[in-house]
Amino acid sequence: VKLHDQTATELVNTLVTVNKQLKCVALPNNELTDACVADLVKLTACTKTLDLGGNRITNAGAIKLCSAGFDRLDLSFNKLDSTFIDSLIQLIESDSLPVTYLDISANNFSSADIEKLKHALEKHTPVREIIIETNPAKQAYFE
């Protein structure tokens, strides 16, 4: 059974209410969308690692998650494209990106997107590990 936004919201509220520190909250391969992102952001109170790979998060929701305070974030296999890369670069260049590990594999990035991201990361290095596999663009820049 796949989780949808309402179920994820209920789970988040329960986890935050219990107020226990968790190593990771993993919600991959569900049907989560930007509609529950505001609730997912609340998870920073109990974890610094969030796995949302294989959901339906779009650019706007992904940027909110990137700036929320998570240390490790998996946004692979979602609905991200050039708009996300441009917003991510803005966060990187303003030193406003708390994420040090980011998986954005299997989204819809072009070679030009990857090149722009590469240049931003050369100048500012908040991200210690970024994974960009199985995108239309090759991962050659980050090997």
N, C-alpha and C positions, 0 to 999 in steps of 0.2 A: 504494500500500500504506500503510495506516494503522499508526502505531506504537501498541503496547500497553505496559503498565506495565513488563514485563520488558525489552523492547527499550530503553525510555527509561532504565531503570536502568543497563543496560550502556553506553549512550551517555554518560550522566552520569559513570559511573566512568572511562570512557576520557578524557573531557574534563578531569576533575579530575586524573587521573594525568599527562596531558600537561602540565598546569599552565601553559597559555598563556592570557593575558588576551584575551577575546573581547568585541567591542562588544555583541553580542546573541546569545542563544540563542533561536531561534524554533522552537517545536514546535506550531504551530497545527493545528487540524482533524484531530486524531488521536483515539485512544480512551483517553487518559490519565485515571486516576482518583486518588483520595486514596491508593491503595496505593503510589504511587511518589513521593508528596510529600516524604517524608523524604529520598529520594535527590535530588530536584529542588532541595531546600534547599542541598545541597552545592555547587550551581552558583554560589553567592555567592563561592566561592573564585576563579572565573575570569570572572565577568560580573556586571554590576549591572542588566542588562536581560533580562527573561524574558517571552517571548510564549507563553502557553498558551491563547489564544483558541480556542474551538470544541472543547473537550475535555469531560470528564465530572467535573471537579473540583467537590466540594460545599463547603458552608460551612466545615466543620472544616479541610479541606485548604487552602482559600483563606486562612483566617486565619493558618495556619502560614506560608504563603508571604508574606503581607503583613508579618509580623513578622520574616522571615528576614534581611533586610538588602539586598533588591533596591531599587534606586532607581526603576526603571521596570518596571511589571508589567501585563500584559494578561491579564485573566480574563474577557473578553467571551465570550458564548455558552457558558457553563458551566451549572452547576446551583445557582446562588446565590439566596437568598431573604432574608426578614426577619431570620432568625437571623444571617446574615452581616453585615447592616447593623448590628445591635445590637453584635456583636463588634468590627466596624470602628470604631464610635463609641467603644467602650471604649479601643481602641488610640489613637485620635485624642486623646481627653480625657486620657489618661495620658502623652501625648507619647512614646509607644512605637512610633510608626509611621514607619519609615525611608523608605517609599515617597513620592516626590514626584509621580509620574505614575501614575495608576491608571485602567485602562479596565475598567469593569464593565457594559458595554452588553449588551443582549439577555439579561438574566437575569430573575428573577421578583420585581421590587420593586414595592411599592405606592406610591401617592402619600404615604401616611403615612411609609413608610420614607425616601423622598426628603426629606420635610420634616424628619424627625429628623436625617438626615445633614447637611442644610443648616444647621441650628442648631448642630450640633457643629463644622462647618467655620467658622462665623462666629466662634466663640470660640477655636478652635485651628486654625492653618493650616499643618500639616506638608505637606499635599498642595498642590502648585502647579497641578496640572491633573488633573481627574477627568472621565471621559467616561461618561455614562449615557444612551445612546440606545437606542431600540427596546426599552424595557421597558414593562410594562403602564402604568406611570406616565409622564407626560410629562416631558421634560427641561427644562421651563420655568424651573425654579429655577436652572439652571446655564448658561443662555444668556448 
